[in-house]
Amino acid sequence: MNNFNLDDILGFELEESIENLTLAQCELLRDRGISRYSASSYLTPFRVKSIEDLLLMGTYNDLGGVEVITLDGDRVLFGERDITTLQGREEELIICQDMFCFLSLVELGIYRDQSAIILHDDTMMANAMITIHDEYSHARITAYFDHTVSGKSSFENLKSCFKKIIDGSPFYLDYENVNDYIMSR
């Protein structure tokens, strides 16, 4: 597989690929502490139209946009920006700061069949709050945010609106995020 930088793929369109994740993509996931088996149910292979041999992996958001992960671990958004909502048990909801956080929770066995919201970036907090209010106000909510200023701020914003929200991050308190925790194991 050729190496491409972000400028090579920006402005192009994506299409789903029928191919499986490549060895290089599986190695990237493994380096992040995530098995191919944990990721394969949630990441879709995509091709960039007009660039031969460029296979990316990503997930659709609720507006049909796609957040892809490059081989460098960069995240790139194609199309509309939004959260990704996964429907599961309605009485439980987990909120993840990004896709690597979510995949880490899958790998750890914390995510099973609960409903989930993946923010993809901090600017999607308002969208998440609307979805929680409209669809999950009765659910037990657990948030997994980074131990950064923005992660703490995101959690406090949610806590101010949804008093019963639980901070799921104490088990990775010595790490910046749950993915750093899983990589250290």
Order of alpha helices (4+ residues) and beta strands (2+ residues): alpha-beta-alpha-alpha-beta-beta-beta-beta-beta-beta-alpha-beta-alpha-beta-alpha-beta-alpha
